[in-house]
Amino acid sequence: MGEADAVLPGRVRRLCSAWLRLAGEEQAADLIALAATELLTNAIRYGTASTIRFRLEPSAGLLKLSVDDGNPQPPHIQATDCLSESGRGMRIVDQLVRGAGGDLGFSEDGTTTWCTFPISKGRRHV
């Protein structure tokens, strides 16, 4: 990960948090922003595309986060121990998503990783 790439997850986290707060989803903002950060960091680290696409898509009581990194090998949840310096990102995303009642998945070609989070129905979405 280069210096320019290193700042992207933080920017995406702040943008997600701001969007969620504006949309009236304050309670879920930090949790969803953390998942977005982990997805993007994983894409930067392991992706093969020259451009990574991140999407935040609200619809019908769900918020879908997706990252297209061009790598046909979808990420996997690694076994780590307390001394591991990396390898926890997808485990964190999986636990956040499942704890919130959402889903985690991958596109058929493996290049896009996505997750969904339930959000409040009837709230304004920007």
C-alpha positions in Angstrom: 0.0 0.0 0.0 1.5 3.3 -1.1 1.3 6.6 0.8 -1.6 7.8 -1.4 -3.5 4.6 -0.8 -2.9 4.8 3.0 -5.2 7.9 3.3 -8.1 6.5 1.3 -9.7 4.2 4.0 -9.8 7.1 6.5 -11.4 9.4 3.9 -14.0 6.7 3.0 -14.7 6.2 6.7 -15.3 9.9 7.3 -17.5 10.1 4.2 -19.6 7.1 5.2 -20.0 8.5 8.8 -21.1 11.8 7.4 -23.5 10.3 5.0 -25.0 8.0 7.6 -25.4 10.9 10.1 -27.1 13.1 7.5 -29.4 10.1 6.7 -30.4 9.8 10.3 -28.5 6.6 11.0 -26.3 7.9 13.8 -26.4 4.7 15.8 -25.0 2.6 13.0 -22.6 5.2 11.6 -19.4 4.0 13.4 -20.1 0.3 12.8 -20.8 0.7 9.1 -17.9 3.1 8.6 -15.6 0.6 10.2 -16.8 -2.1 7.8 -16.3 0.2 4.9 -12.8 0.9 6.0 -11.9 -2.7 6.3 -13.4 -3.6 2.9 -11.5 -0.8 1.2 -8.2 -1.6 3.0 -8.5 -5.2 1.9 -9.1 -4.1 -1.7 -6.1 -1.8 -1.6 -3.9 -4.5 -0.2 -5.0 -7.5 -2.3 -6.8 -6.0 -5.4 -5.5 -6.3 -8.9 -7.3 -3.4 -10.6 -5.6 -0.1 -11.2 -8.9 1.6 -10.0 -10.9 0.4 -7.0 -14.6 1.3 -6.9 -16.4 1.8 -3.6 -20.2 2.1 -3.5 -22.6 3.0 -0.8 -26.2 2.1 -1.9 -29.3 2.6 0.2 -32.5 0.8 -0.8 -35.6 -0.7 0.9 -34.3 -0.7 4.5 -30.8 -1.9 3.6 -27.5 -0.2 3.0 -25.2 -2.0 0.7 -21.4 -1.4 0.7 -19.5 -2.8 -2.2 -15.8 -2.7 -3.3 -14.7 -3.8 -6.8 -10.9 -4.5 -6.7 -10.5 -6.6 -9.9 -9.2 -9.6 -8.0 -11.1 -12.7 -9.1 -10.1 -14.4 -5.9 -12.6 -13.3 -3.3 -11.2 -12.5 0.2 -11.5 -15.1 2.9 -11.6 -15.0 6.6 -8.2 -15.9 7.9 -7.4 -17.7 11.1 -5.3 -15.4 13.3 -3.9 -15.4 16.7 -3.4 -12.5 19.2 0.1 -11.8 17.9 -0.9 -11.5 14.2 -0.2 -8.1 12.7 -2.7 -8.5 9.9 -5.4 -10.8 8.6 -8.3 -9.6 10.7 -10.1 -7.3 8.3 -12.6 -9.8 6.8 -13.3 -11.4 10.2 -14.1 -7.9 11.5 -16.4 -7.2 8.6 -18.1 -10.6 8.9 -18.8 -10.1 12.6 -20.0 -6.5 12.2 -22.4 -7.5 9.4 -23.8 -10.6 11.0 -24.1 -8.9 14.3 -26.2 -6.2 12.7 -28.4 -8.8 10.8 -26.9 -8.2 7.4 -25.1 -10.3 4.8 -21.6 -10.6 3.3 -21.0 -11.8 -0.2 -19.0 -11.7 -3.4 -19.9 -11.2 -7.1 -19.9 -14.3 -9.3 -16.6 -13.3 -10.8 -15.1 -12.7 -7.4 -14.0 -9.1 -8.2 -16.6 -7.4 -6.0 -17.0 -7.9 -2.2 -20.3 -6.5 -0.8 -22.1 -6.4 2.5 -25.5 -5.2 3.6 -26.7 -3.6 6.8 -30.3 -3.0 7.9 -31.1 0.7 8.2 -34.2 2.4 9.4 -37.1 2.5 7.0 -38.7 5.9 6.5 -35.6 7.9 7.3 -34.5 10.4 4.8 -31.6 9.2 2.6 -29.3 11.6 0.9 
